[in-house]
Amino acid sequence: MLNVSEIIQTIKQLIEVRVQLVKDEINEQVSTVMARMFLLMVMGTVSVMVLFFASFSFAFYLSDLMRSPFKGFMYVALIYLLLLVLLYFLKDSRTLVRSFQEVIKAFIFRPKKRSDNEE
C-alpha cells in the first residue's frame, strides 16, 4: 500500500520543481528583453553618431562646393528642417505609428525559437 505522506511529499516536490522552472523561464525572458533593449539603445546611439558625422561631412562638402563656409551648413539645416516638418505632418499617421510599434515589438519581444526536442 502507498503511504499518503510519500504521495504528499512527491506532489510537493513536483510543485516546487514546476515553480522553479517557471521562475527560470521568467528570468530568462526578462534578461533577454533587457539585453535587447540595451542593444537597441546602443544601436540608436551609434546611429545618431553616424548621422552627426555624415551631416558634418555633407555640410563641409557643400561649403566647399559653394565656396561659402556657412551655406553648406545652412542647406543641411534646411534639409533637417524640411524633415522635421514632414515628420510633424506624419506624426498622427496610424500606419506609420503602427509600423514603428511592430518593428520595436518584433525586435524586443520576438519569441525564442525552440527546437523540437526542448518541448
N, CA and C atoms as an extended XYZ file, in Angstrom:
357
Properties=species:S:1:pos:R:3:atomname:S:1:resname:S:1:resid:I:1 pbc="F F F"
N         0.805       -1.177        0.000 N   MET     1
C         0.000        0.000        0.000 CA  MET     1
C         0.863        1.262        0.000 C   MET     1
N         0.386        2.270       -0.700 N   LEU     2
C         1.130        3.515       -0.782 CA  LEU     2
C         0.918        4.337        0.479 C   LEU     2
N         1.971        4.924        0.873 N   ASN     3
C         1.911        5.763        2.051 CA  ASN     3
C         1.433        7.147        1.629 C   ASN     3
N         0.453        7.710        2.306 N   VAL     4
C        -0.131        9.010        1.970 CA  VAL     4
C         0.905       10.112        2.134 C   VAL     4
N         1.744       10.035        3.118 N   SER     5
C         2.755       11.075        3.330 CA  SER     5
C         3.778       11.085        2.187 C   SER     5
N         4.093        9.920        1.629 N   GLU     6
C         5.002        9.866        0.479 CA  GLU     6
C         4.366       10.512       -0.744 C   GLU     6
N         3.080       10.273       -0.931 N   ILE     7
C         2.366       10.882       -2.062 CA  ILE     7
C         2.349       12.405       -1.905 C   ILE     7
N         2.057       12.881       -0.715 N   ILE     8
C         2.023       14.328       -0.466 CA  ILE     8
C         3.415       14.923       -0.680 C   ILE     8
N         4.444       14.253       -0.194 N   GLN     9
C         5.817       14.730       -0.362 CA  GLN     9
C         6.195       14.782       -1.844 C   GLN     9
N         5.821       13.784       -2.596 N   THR    10
C         6.098       13.751       -4.031 CA  THR    10
C         5.379       14.888       -4.750 C   THR    10
N         4.135       15.126       -4.392 N   ILE    11
C         3.363       16.218       -5.009 CA  ILE    11
C         4.018       17.565       -4.678 C   ILE    11
N         4.464       17.744       -3.429 N   LYS    12
C         5.137       18.990       -3.040 CA  LYS    12
C         6.412       19.189       -3.855 C   LYS    12
N         7.165       18.130       -4.037 N   GLN    13
C         8.394       18.230       -4.817 CA  GLN    13
C         8.099       18.568       -6.277 C   GLN    13
N         7.060       17.974       -6.824 N   LEU    14
C         6.679       18.286       -8.201 CA  LEU    14
C         6.278       19.751       -8.342 C   LEU    14
N         5.525       20.242       -7.389 N   ILE    15
C         5.107       21.651       -7.426 CA  ILE    15
C         6.319       22.568       -7.306 C   ILE    15
N         7.246       22.233       -6.404 N   GLU    16
C         8.452       23.049       -6.248 CA  GLU    16
C         9.281       23.070       -7.521 C   GLU    16
N         9.408       21.938       -8.158 N   VAL    17
C        10.166       21.865       -9.410 CA  VAL    17
C         9.485       22.705      -10.488 C   VAL    17
N         8.177       22.613      -10.577 N   ARG    18
C         7.430       23.390      -11.584 CA  ARG    18
C         7.561       24.890      -11.325 C   ARG    18
N         7.463       25.294      -10.068 N   VAL    19
C         7.615       26.711       -9.722 CA  VAL    19
C         9.017       27.190      -10.088 C   VAL    19
N        10.019       26.388       -9.811 N   GLN    20
C        11.392       26.765      -10.151 CA  GLN    20
C        11.576       26.876      -11.662 C   GLN    20
N        10.963       25.976      -12.409 N   LEU    21
C        11.039       26.059      -13.873 CA  LEU    21
C        10.392       27.344      -14.395 C   LEU    21
N         9.254       27.704      -13.835 N   VAL    22
C         8.571       28.938      -14.248 CA  VAL    22
C         9.426       30.147      -13.890 C   VAL    22
N        10.023       30.156      -12.694 N   LYS    23
C        10.893       31.268      -12.301 CA  LYS    23
C        12.080       31.391      -13.253 C   LYS    23
N        12.693       30.269      -13.589 N   ASP    24
C        13.827       30.292      -14.511 CA  ASP    24
C        13.427       30.821      -15.886 C   ASP    24
N        12.258       30.407      -16.363 N   GLU    25
C        11.786       30.878      -17.670 CA  GLU    25
C        11.511       32.377      -17.645 C   GLU    25
N        10.898       32.864      -16.562 N   ILE    26
C        10.622       34.298      -16.446 CA  ILE    26
C        11.936       35.076      -16.379 C   ILE    26
N        12.892       34.585      -15.591 N   ASN    27
C        14.196       35.254      -15.510 CA  ASN    27
C        14.874       35.321      -16.874 C   ASN    27
N        14.800       34.242      -17.626 N   GLU    28
C        15.413       34.221      -18.950 CA  GLU    28
C        14.731       35.214      -19.891 C   GLU    28
N        13.401       35.269      -19.855 N   GLN    29
C        12.680       36.187      -20.730 CA  GLN    29
C        12.972       37.641      -20.368 C   GLN    29
N        12.999       37.946      -19.069 N   VAL    30
C        13.281       39.324      -18.641 CA  VAL    30
C        14.699       39.719      -19.035 C   VAL    30
N        15.653       38.836      -18.816 N   SER    31
C        17.028       39.172      -19.179 CA  SER    31
C        17.179       39.321      -20.692 C   SER    31
N        16.460       38.518      -21.463 N   THR    32
C        16.515       38.645      -22.918 CA  THR    32
C        15.937       39.986      -23.376 C   THR    32
N        14.799       40.375      -22.793 N   VAL    33
C        14.185       41.657      -23.153 CA  VAL    33
C        15.105       42.814      -22.766 C   VAL    33
N        15.700       42.742      -21.594 N   MET    34
C        16.595       43.824      -21.165 CA  MET    34
C        17.831       43.901      -22.056 C   MET    34
N        18.369       42.759      -22.444 N   ALA    35
C        19.535       42.753      -23.330 CA  ALA    35
C        19.182       43.347      -24.693 C   ALA    35
N        18.015       43.016      -25.192 N   ARG    36
C        17.597       43.566      -26.493 CA  ARG    36
C        17.350       45.068      -26.397 C   ARG    36
N        16.783       45.522      -25.272 N   MET    37
C        16.579       46.963      -25.100 CA  MET    37
C        17.917       47.697      -25.029 C   MET    37
N        18.881       47.114      -24.318 N   PHE    38
C        20.210       47.713      -24.253 CA  PHE    38
C        20.841       47.763      -25.641 C   PHE    38
N        20.722       46.680      -26.383 N   LEU    39
C        21.254       46.645      -27.745 CA  LEU    39
C        20.579       47.701      -28.616 C   LEU    39
N        19.282       47.883      -28.450 N   LEU    40
C        18.559       48.899      -29.203 CA  LEU    40
C        19.065       50.301      -28.851 C   LEU    40
N        19.336       50.543      -27.575 N   MET    41
C        19.869       51.852      -27.177 CA  MET    41
C        21.266       52.078      -27.760 C   MET    41
N        22.094       51.037      -27.756 N   VAL    42
C        23.436       51.164      -28.337 CA  VAL    42
C        23.335       51.420      -29.840 C   VAL    42
N        22.442       50.697      -30.505 N   MET    43
C        22.251       50.909      -31.943 CA  MET    43
C        21.762       52.329      -32.218 C   MET    43
N        20.867       52.838      -31.381 N   GLY    44
C        20.384       54.210      -31.533 CA  GLY    44
C        21.492       55.225      -31.354 C   GLY    44
N        22.343       55.008      -30.350 N   THR    45
C        23.455       55.920      -30.106 CA  THR    45
C        24.432       55.915      -31.278 C   THR    45
N        24.755       54.739      -31.769 N   VAL    46
C        25.667       54.643      -32.918 CA  VAL    46
C        25.032       55.294      -34.151 C   VAL    46
N        23.747       55.106      -34.333 N   SER    47
C        23.054       55.720      -35.481 CA  SER    47
C        23.099       57.241      -35.393 C   SER    47
N        22.908       57.776      -34.199 N   VAL    48
C        22.971       59.234      -34.024 CA  VAL    48
C        24.374       59.745      -34.329 C   VAL    48
N        25.382       58.997      -33.886 N   MET    49
C        26.764       59.418      -34.173 CA  MET    49
C        27.049       59.373      -35.680 C   MET    49
N        26.583       58.347      -36.353 N   VAL    50
C        26.771       58.253      -37.804 CA  VAL    50
C        26.066       59.418      -38.501 C   VAL    50
N        24.842       59.697      -38.090 N   LEU    51
C        24.100       60.814      -38.677 CA  LEU    51
C        24.809       62.142      -38.415 C   LEU    51
N        25.328       62.314      -37.219 N   PHE    52
C        26.046       63.528      -36.847 CA  PHE    52
C        27.264       63.752      -37.748 C   PHE    52
N        28.101       62.719      -37.868 N   PHE    53
C        29.301       62.880      -38.674 CA  PHE    53
C        28.991       62.949      -40.170 C   PHE    53
N        27.987       62.237      -40.605 N   ALA    54
C        27.595       62.326      -42.019 CA  ALA    54
C        27.061       63.729      -42.328 C   ALA    54
N        26.309       64.301      -41.383 N   SER    55
C        25.792       65.658      -41.580 CA  SER    55
C        26.928       66.670      -41.679 C   SER    55
N        27.901       66.555      -40.782 N   PHE    56
C        29.039       67.469      -40.848 CA  PHE    56
C        29.820       67.284      -42.144 C   PHE    56
N        30.021       66.056      -42.541 N   SER    57
C        30.745       65.807      -43.788 CA  SER    57
C        30.015       66.404      -44.978 C   SER    57
N        28.699       66.200      -45.017 N   PHE    58
C        27.906       66.751      -46.116 CA  PHE    58
C        27.919       68.277      -46.087 C   PHE    58
N        27.843       68.843      -44.884 N   ALA    59
C        27.867       70.300      -44.766 CA  ALA    59
C        29.208       70.862      -45.237 C   ALA    59
N        30.305       70.232      -44.848 N   PHE    60
C        31.617       70.697      -45.308 CA  PHE    60
C        31.768       70.512      -46.817 C   PHE    60
N        31.234       69.423      -47.343 N   TYR    61
C        31.285       69.199      -48.782 CA  TYR    61
C        30.513       70.294      -49.525 C   TYR    61
N        29.295       70.588      -49.052 N   LEU    62
C        28.507       71.646      -49.694 CA  LEU    62
C        29.174       73.005      -49.538 C   LEU    62
N        29.791       73.256      -48.392 N   SER    63
C        30.503       74.522      -48.183 CA  SER    63
C        31.651       74.661      -49.173 C   SER    63
N        32.384       73.577      -49.370 N   ASP    64
C        33.489       73.602      -50.312 CA  ASP    64
C        32.986       73.765      -51.739 C   ASP    64
N        31.875       73.093      -52.051 N   LEU    65
C        31.304       73.153      -53.398 CA  LEU    65
C        30.799       74.557      -53.725 C   LEU    65
N        30.215       75.222      -52.750 N   MET    66
C        29.642       76.555      -52.968 CA  MET    66
C        30.605       77.677      -52.618 C   MET    66
N        31.777       77.324      -52.157 N   ARG    67
C        32.813       78.295      -51.788 CA  ARG    67
C        32.297       79.313      -50.773 C   ARG    67
N        31.487       78.816      -49.874 N   SER    68
C        30.952       79.665      -48.811 CA  SER    68
C        30.891       78.828      -47.531 C   SER    68
N        31.571       79.263      -46.482 N   PRO    69
C        31.646       78.431      -45.276 CA  PRO    69
C        30.301       78.175      -44.598 C   PRO    69
N        29.362       79.069      -44.720 N   PHE    70
C        28.109       78.894      -43.985 CA  PHE    70
C        26.990       78.310      -44.831 C   PHE    70
N        27.053       78.421      -46.156 N   LYS    71
C        25.950       77.939      -46.997 CA  LYS    71
C        25.758       76.426      -46.890 C   LYS    71
N        26.823       75.679      -46.829 N   GLY    72
C        26.702       74.223      -46.705 CA  GLY    72
C        25.973       73.832      -45.434 C   GLY    72
N        26.333       74.485      -44.329 N   PHE    73
C        25.662       74.181      -43.055 CA  PHE    73
C        24.214       74.650      -43.076 C   PHE    73
N        23.954       75.755      -43.745 N   MET    74
C        22.573       76.248      -43.832 CA  MET    74
C        21.713       75.287      -44.660 C   MET    74
N        22.263       74.748      -45.737 N   TYR    75
C        21.497       73.795      -46.540 CA  TYR    75
C        21.232       72.492      -45.783 C   TYR    75
N        22.206       72.028      -45.032 N   VAL    76
C        21.988       70.827      -44.221 CA  VAL    76
C        20.923       71.105      -43.157 C   VAL    76
N        20.991       72.283      -42.542 N   ALA    77
C        19.974       72.657      -41.560 CA  ALA    77
C        18.597       72.749      -42.218 C   ALA    77
N        18.536       73.250      -43.437 N   LEU    78
C        17.268       73.331      -44.161 CA  LEU    78
C        16.724       71.936      -44.450 C   LEU    78
N        17.594       71.007      -44.813 N   ILE    79
C        17.159       69.619      -45.049 CA  ILE    79
C        16.549       69.044      -43.778 C   ILE    79
N        17.219       69.271      -42.637 N   TYR    80
C        16.672       68.767      -41.368 CA  TYR    80
C        15.368       69.463      -41.000 C   TYR    80
N        15.254       70.736      -41.313 N   LEU    81
C        14.004       71.453      -41.040 CA  LEU    81
C        12.864       70.890      -41.885 C   LEU    81
N        13.131       70.605      -43.148 N   LEU    82
C        12.111       70.007      -44.006 CA  LEU    82
C        11.723       68.611      -43.512 C   LEU    82
N        12.714       67.852      -43.060 N   LEU    83
C        12.432       66.533      -42.491 CA  LEU    83
C        11.581       66.649      -41.234 C   LEU    83
N        11.877       67.632      -40.396 N   LEU    84
C        11.091       67.862      -39.187 CA  LEU    84
C         9.647       68.235      -39.523 C   LEU    84
N         9.458       69.095      -40.509 N   VAL    85
C         8.098       69.478      -40.920 CA  VAL    85
C         7.354       68.272      -41.476 C   VAL    85
N         8.033       67.468      -42.284 N   LEU    86
C         7.411       66.262      -42.827 CA  LEU    86
C         6.991       65.314      -41.702 C   LEU    86
N         7.884       65.088      -40.738 N   LEU    87
C         7.548       64.221      -39.609 CA  LEU    87
C         6.424       64.803      -38.751 C   LEU    87
N         6.381       66.122      -38.644 N   TYR    88
C         5.306       66.756      -37.880 CA  TYR    88
C         3.948       66.464      -38.520 C   TYR    88
N         3.892       66.530      -39.834 N   PHE    89
C         2.625       66.260      -40.505 CA  PHE    89
C         2.285       64.771      -40.535 C   PHE    89
N         3.280       63.922      -40.421 N   LEU    90
C         3.046       62.473      -40.427 CA  LEU    90
C         2.900       61.886      -39.019 C   LEU    90
N         2.998       62.714      -37.992 N   LYS    91
C         3.002       62.198      -36.626 CA  LYS    91
C         1.704       61.513      -36.230 C   LYS    91
N         0.603       61.872      -36.820 N   ASP    92
C        -0.685       61.267      -36.487 CA  ASP    92
C        -1.076       60.142      -37.445 C   ASP    92
N        -0.182       59.786      -38.330 N   SER    93
C        -0.455       58.711      -39.278 CA  SER    93
C        -0.470       57.376      -38.542 C   SER    93
N        -1.623       56.735      -38.531 N   ARG    94
C        -1.766       55.473      -37.807 CA  ARG    94
C        -0.896       54.373      -38.409 C   ARG    94
N        -0.781       54.347      -39.719 N   THR    95
C         0.022       53.295      -40.342 CA  THR    95
C         1.503       53.459      -40.006 C   THR    95
N         1.984       54.690      -39.981 N   LEU    96
C         3.382       54.943      -39.649 CA  LEU    96
C         3.663       54.577      -38.189 C   LEU    96
N         2.785       55.008      -37.287 N   VAL    97
C         2.963       54.701      -35.865 CA  VAL    97
C         2.869       53.200      -35.637 C   VAL    97
N         1.903       52.557      -36.265 N   ARG    98
C         1.725       51.115      -36.100 CA  ARG    98
C         2.932       50.347      -36.633 C   ARG    98
N         3.480       50.788      -37.755 N   SER    99
C         4.640       50.087      -38.305 CA  SER    99
C         5.852       50.232      -37.391 C   SER    99
N         6.056       51.423      -36.811 N   PHE   100
C         7.146       51.587      -35.858 CA  PHE   100
C         6.930       50.730      -34.620 C   PHE   100
N         5.705       50.666      -34.138 N   GLN   101
C         5.411       49.835      -32.969 CA  GLN   101
C         5.697       48.371      -33.254 C   GLN   101
N         5.319       47.910      -34.412 N   GLU   102
C         5.527       46.496      -34.740 CA  GLU   102
C         7.006       46.168      -34.902 C   GLU   102
N         7.780       47.088      -35.457 N   VAL   103
C         9.215       46.853      -35.597 CA  VAL   103
C         9.862       46.769      -34.222 C   VAL   103
N         9.514       47.685      -33.330 N   ILE   104
C        10.090       47.683      -31.988 CA  ILE   104
C         9.657       46.435      -31.226 C   ILE   104
N         8.369       46.093      -31.303 N   LYS   105
C         7.892       44.895      -30.605 CA  LYS   105
C         8.554       43.636      -31.156 C   LYS   105
N         8.712       43.575      -32.465 N   ALA   106
C         9.330       42.395      -33.063 CA  ALA   106
C        10.788       42.280      -32.655 C   ALA   106
N        11.460       43.410      -32.494 N   PHE   107
C        12.868       43.365      -32.109 CA  PHE   107
C        13.026       43.001      -30.637 C   PHE   107
N        12.220       43.593      -29.777 N   ILE   108
C        12.390       43.394      -28.338 CA  ILE   108
C        11.720       42.120      -27.854 C   ILE   108
N        10.510       41.859      -28.318 N   PHE   109
C         9.728       40.759      -27.770 CA  PHE   109
C         9.592       39.567      -28.697 C   PHE   109
N        10.476       39.422      -29.652 N   ARG   110
C        10.354       38.283      -30.566 CA  ARG   110
C        10.497       36.986      -29.770 C   ARG   110
N         9.677       36.018      -30.081 N   PRO   111
C         9.730       34.764      -29.321 CA  PRO   111
C        10.992       33.977      -29.649 C   PRO   111
N        11.475       33.287      -28.634 N   LYS   112
C        12.652       32.451      -28.816 CA  LYS   112
C        12.251       31.204      -29.585 C   LYS   112
N        13.018       30.860      -30.600 N   LYS   113
C        12.712       29.668      -31.387 CA  LYS   113
C        13.132       28.444      -30.589 C   LYS   113
N        12.219       27.508      -30.472 N   ARG   114
C        12.502       26.284      -29.743 CA  ARG   114
C        12.779       25.162      -30.716 C   ARG   114
N        13.712       24.328      -30.339 N   SER   115
C        13.936       23.143      -31.177 CA  SER   115
C        12.919       22.077      -30.787 C   SER   115
N        12.767       21.099      -31.619 N   ASP   116
C        11.736       20.077      -31.410 CA  ASP   116
C        11.966       19.254      -30.152 C   ASP   116
N        13.210       19.073      -29.729 N   ASN   117
C        13.476       18.232      -28.580 CA  ASN   117
C        13.398       18.969      -27.246 C   ASN   117
N        13.149       20.297      -27.247 N   GLU   118
C        13.057       21.074      -26.000 CA  GLU   118
C        11.703       20.912      -25.346 C   GLU   118
N        10.693       20.584      -26.084 N   GLU   119
C         9.353       20.518      -25.537 CA  GLU   119
C         9.246       19.359      -24.650 C   GLU   119
